[in-house]
């Protein structure tokens, strides 16, 4: 289909490459994008020939997170953080997932990368949990997951300020590799190729074990994040700020 927002390519080696390529919306996590990513991950999960998955985006944008449509659904109560389960979808992929985050990753886009098993980011790109920039509290499990990756001090700074950080600033902070943007996908491919040499059954068993702490953090954060969203989205000045910044 020509209107697909993603492509999935499976190599004979057992490596699958799932690429988001919604150029017009900078790989925003629209309702359509989320549905398609869920479908693609389900395809990967069913294919027993796949032993490693790479999740990639555009050269400049990995993913810019939720768009206005999704935020309006949250404000109107048509969706809640309990419904935003894309990070769990990645955690549920039975084989190791490598996030090749060459482009900028913001908000929910950052959450996707953090929920991968291995993450490669770019020195020159920007990464941030930008929710508070728009006046509402973080979701997608980031209130807990970010601490595990970045450590408590930097995670809290990122969450409270809504600021973005160059990849070079995050070197040594929990990401596997921080490289020039042009080298990110090649490194992810190398890691995936090495992983795909291993027996699938062993990889599946180890993935379950290694991803358990992230899964527990994600599930624990959802209730609190739902409550915080109910409080913040009901506040008139929050809605006004969203209107000013996103219209």
C-alpha positions, 0 to 999 in steps of 0.5 A: 500500500502506498499510504503505509506509514511504515515498512517492514523488511525481513532479511534471510539472516533473521534480522527485521527492519521496521522503519517509520517514514511519515515525512509530513508529520515527522513520524508523530505518533498519530492514531494511524501510526500507533495502529500500524506499529502495533500491526507490524510488531504483531507480524514480527512476533508471529514470524519465528524466522525473525531473531532481532528487530531494528526500529528506525525512523527518518534521518532527521526525525526518529519520532516527535511523539503524540500529535494534536489529534491524540492530545485532543483525545486525552483532553476530551477523555476519549483516551487515557494514559492507560490506553497508550500501550505502545511501549508495552507492544515493543516490550512484548516483541519476543525477540530483542529490539534495537532502536536506531534513533538517528533523528530527534526523539521527543516525548512518546518518541523517546519512550519508544527508544527507551523501551527497546532492548538496545538503543543507539542515538546520534550525537547531533540529534536532540532527545527529550521528554517534552510534555511539560513544555506544553503544560501537561505531565508525562505519560507512556511510563516515562515518569519511571522508565527514564530514571532507569536509563538516565539516572534520577537527577538527569531524568527528573531534570528532563521531565520537569523542564521539558528541555531537549538534550543533544545526544552528545550530552547523553553519552554515558547515560544509559544508551548503548552507543552515541554516534554520528548520525550517519553511523547509527543505523549501521551500528544497529544493523551490526548489533542485530546481525550478531544477535541473530546468530543465536538460537531464537528460543534462547533469545526469547527466554533472555528477552523476557528476563532482561525486559522484566524491570522495564515492564514492571516500571511501565505498568507501575507508572501508568496509574499515577500518570493517568491521575496526573493527566486527569488533573492537568488536562482539567486545568484551563491554563494548561489547555490554553498553553496547548492551544497556543503552542500546537495550533 
